[in-house]
Amino acid sequence: MVVLPLLLAFQLAQSPSPLVENTRIHERQTQKEVPGQRIPTKFGEIILPPSARPGRPIELVIHFHGEPWVAQQSVRKAYPKAAVLAVQLGSGSRAYGDPFRDPAALSGILAALERPVSRLVLTGWSAGYGAIREILRQPENAARVQTVVLLDGMHSGYDAPEEKRVPAEADLYAFEQFAREALAGHKRLLILHSEVFPSTFASTTETTDWLLQRLSVKRHPVLHWGPLGMQMVSDTRKGKLRVIGFAGNSAPDHVDHLHALDWALEQVD
């Protein structure tokens, strides 16, 4: 019998589903000017809020991956008094992970501000998780981070035989450690994920299931409308950890998460 192997191969090949999805609205932000003083860095411009004063402490949100203007105006809307740096380095998690493997990369960004950072928030969409993972692997820099928001972007390889499809622990250990701090109330971690199934590496559904299992936290199923016409199918909270699952296995479902950044930031304010 060759039918079953062929069927399994077809199922594993979806990345994302080729079906056209017409149920959800997939609203998108409209680009607007974000005023404020610009501070150049190696990874882009930090935009200060109009209320910023020299030498005064300030919140800083660093976002990884996606059109910079989406992150810039999302942060300005959700946190009007925060500075924002949108980092766009290309495709794939290595494009983000490699530069931030050097602990000095984050230190250089913070030094460019020339003022104390009252709260450091890291957000990443899709491949942007690669930078956040490297930062959290560095004890000194991880201690500087108060909040992490992952927008459909916590992936990993697979451990052992592919047929078992177990997310690789080494790829997720830094997120697990940060999640444990969130459970204890010391940090904030928000994870949003879709149902997109990449096939060649662990999906965001698989990695969040793995994480929740490690933490002995049970998913809480819901059925609600979320931002931008997104459909929320689970909402799990414990301590300062929150994991929200959304329906959808199409490319627009994945992009929804980037455009929902302002909403996501409001959930951890």
C-alpha positions in Angstrom: 0.0 0.0 0.0 1.5 3.4 -1.0 -1.7 5.5 -0.5 -1.0 6.2 3.2 2.7 7.4 2.7 1.6 9.6 -0.2 -1.2 11.0 1.8 1.1 11.8 4.7 3.6 13.4 2.4 0.9 15.6 0.9 -0.2 16.6 4.4 3.3 17.5 5.5 3.9 19.6 2.4 1.3 22.3 3.3 3.2 25.5 4.1 0.8 27.3 4.4 -2.4 25.8 3.0 -2.9 26.6 -0.7 -6.6 27.1 0.0 -7.9 30.7 -0.4 -9.4 31.8 2.9 -12.4 34.2 2.6 -14.0 34.0 6.1 -11.9 36.4 8.1 -11.6 40.1 7.3 -7.7 40.4 7.4 -7.8 44.2 8.1 -4.6 46.0 7.6 -3.1 49.2 9.1 -2.7 52.3 7.0 0.7 53.9 7.0 0.9 57.2 8.8 3.8 59.5 9.7 5.3 58.8 13.1 6.8 62.1 14.5 9.7 62.3 16.8 13.5 62.7 17.0 15.5 60.0 15.2 18.5 58.4 16.7 20.6 56.3 14.3 21.8 52.8 15.3 23.5 49.9 13.5 20.1 48.3 13.2 17.9 51.2 12.2 16.5 54.4 13.7 15.2 54.8 17.2 12.2 57.1 17.1 11.7 59.0 20.3 8.2 60.2 21.4 7.6 63.9 21.4 7.4 63.8 25.2 11.0 62.5 25.6 13.4 64.7 27.6 17.2 64.4 27.6 18.5 62.3 30.4 15.1 61.2 31.6 14.2 57.4 31.8 12.2 56.1 28.8 10.5 52.9 27.7 12.0 51.2 24.7 10.3 48.7 22.4 12.5 46.9 19.9 10.6 45.0 17.2 12.1 42.5 14.9 11.0 41.7 11.3 8.3 43.2 9.1 7.7 46.6 7.6 9.2 49.1 10.0 6.3 51.5 9.7 3.9 48.9 11.1 5.9 48.5 14.2 6.6 52.2 14.6 3.0 53.3 14.5 1.8 50.3 16.5 4.2 51.2 19.3 3.3 54.9 19.2 -0.4 54.0 19.4 -0.1 51.5 22.2 2.7 53.2 24.2 2.7 56.9 23.3 5.5 57.7 25.7 7.8 54.9 24.5 10.7 54.9 22.0 10.7 52.4 19.2 13.3 50.7 17.1 12.0 48.6 14.2 14.7 46.1 13.0 14.3 44.7 9.5 17.2 42.4 8.5 15.7 40.2 5.8 14.3 36.7 5.7 14.8 33.7 8.0 15.6 33.5 11.7 19.4 33.3 11.1 19.3 36.9 9.6 18.1 38.0 13.0 19.9 35.5 15.3 23.4 35.9 13.9 23.8 39.6 14.6 22.4 39.4 18.1 24.5 36.4 19.1 27.0 39.2 20.1 25.8 40.6 23.5 27.2 44.0 22.5 24.5 44.3 19.8 21.8 45.1 22.4 24.2 47.1 24.5 25.0 49.3 21.5 21.3 50.0 21.0 20.7 50.9 24.6 23.8 53.1 24.6 22.6 55.1 21.6 19.6 56.3 23.6 21.9 58.2 26.0 19.3 57.9 28.8 18.2 55.1 31.2 15.6 52.6 29.9 12.7 52.2 32.4 11.3 49.2 30.6 12.7 47.1 27.7 10.1 45.4 25.6 11.1 43.0 22.8 8.6 42.0 20.1 9.1 39.8 17.1 7.0 38.7 14.2 7.7 35.5 12.3 11.5 35.1 11.8 12.2 38.0 14.2 12.1 35.5 17.1 15.7 34.6 16.1 17.0 37.8 17.6 14.9 37.6 20.7 16.1 34.0 21.4 19.7 35.0 21.2 19.2 38.0 23.5 17.4 35.7 26.1 20.3 33.2 25.9 22.6 35.9 27.3 22.1 36.2 31.1 23.2 39.9 31.3 20.9 41.0 28.5 18.0 38.7 29.5 18.0 40.4 32.8 17.4 43.7 31.1 14.3 42.6 29.3 11.0 43.0 31.2 8.5 42.0 28.4 8.5 39.8 25.4 5.8 39.5 22.7 6.0 36.8 20.1 3.7 37.3 17.1 3.3 33.9 15.3 7.0 33.5 15.5 8.3 30.9 18.0 9.7 28.1 15.9 12.2 25.4 16.3 13.8 22.4 14.6 12.7 18.8 15.5 14.5 16.5 17.9 15.1 12.9 17.0 13.2 11.1 14.2 11.0 13.4 12.0 8.0 11.1 12.4 7.8 11.9 16.1 7.9 15.6 15.3 9.1 16.8 18.8 10.2 20.4 18.9 13.9 20.8 19.6 14.4 21.7 23.3 17.7 23.5 22.6 15.9 25.9 20.3 13.2 26.7 22.9 15.0 26.6 26.2 15.6 30.3 26.4 11.9 30.9 25.9 11.0 28.3 28.5 13.3 30.0 31.1 11.7 33.4 30.4 8.2 31.8 30.6 9.0 30.5 34.0 9.9 34.0 35.2 6.6 35.2 33.8 4.8 32.4 35.7 6.5 33.7 38.8 5.4 37.3 38.1 8.9 38.6 37.4 8.5 39.1 33.6 5.7 39.4 31.0 5.4 37.0 28.1 2.7 37.1 25.5 2.7 34.5 22.7 0.2 34.8 19.7 0.1 32.0 17.2 -1.8 30.9 14.1 -2.4 27.4 12.8 0.1 27.7 9.9 2.0 24.4 9.5 5.5 24.9 7.9 6.3 21.2 7.7 10.1 21.4 7.6 10.3 23.0 11.1 8.1 23.1 14.1 5.0 25.3 13.8 4.1 28.0 16.3 1.2 25.7 17.5 3.6 22.8 18.1 6.2 25.0 20.0 3.5 26.6 22.2 2.0 23.2 23.0 5.5 22.0 23.9 6.1 25.0 26.1 2.7 24.7 27.9 3.3 21.1 28.5 6.8 21.8 30.0 5.2 24.4 32.3 2.3 22.1 33.2 -0.2 24.7 32.0 -3.4 23.6 30.3 -4.8 25.4 27.3 -8.1 27.2 27.7 -10.3 27.0 24.6 -12.4 30.0 23.7 -14.2 31.3 20.6 -14.0 35.1 20.3 -13.4 37.7 17.6 -9.9 39.2 18.0 -8.3 42.2 16.4 -8.5 42.9 12.7 -11.2 40.2 12.2 -9.0 37.4 13.7 -10.7 34.5 15.3 -9.4 33.6 18.8 -9.6 29.9 19.6 -7.7 29.7 22.8 -6.6 32.1 25.6 -4.4 30.7 28.3 -3.2 32.7 31.2 -1.1 32.0 34.3 0.9 34.5 36.3 2.2 37.0 33.7 2.3 34.4 30.9 -0.4 34.5 28.2 -0.7 32.4 25.1 -3.4 33.2 22.5 -4.2 30.9 19.7 -5.9 32.1 16.5 -7.5 30.2 13.6 -6.0 30.2 10.2 -3.4 28.4 8.1 -3.1 30.9 5.2 -0.5 33.5 4.5 -2.9 36.4 5.3 -3.6 34.7 8.7 0.2 34.9 9.4 0.4 38.6 8.4 -2.6 39.4 10.6 -0.3 39.0 13.6 2.1 41.7 12.5 -0.7 44.2 12.0 -2.1 43.3 15.4 1.0 44.5 17.2 -0.6 47.5 18.8 -3.4 45.3 20.2 -0.9 42.8 21.5 1.1 45.5 23.2 -2.1 46.7 24.9 -2.6 43.2 26.4 0.7 43.4 28.3 0.6 47.1 29.3 
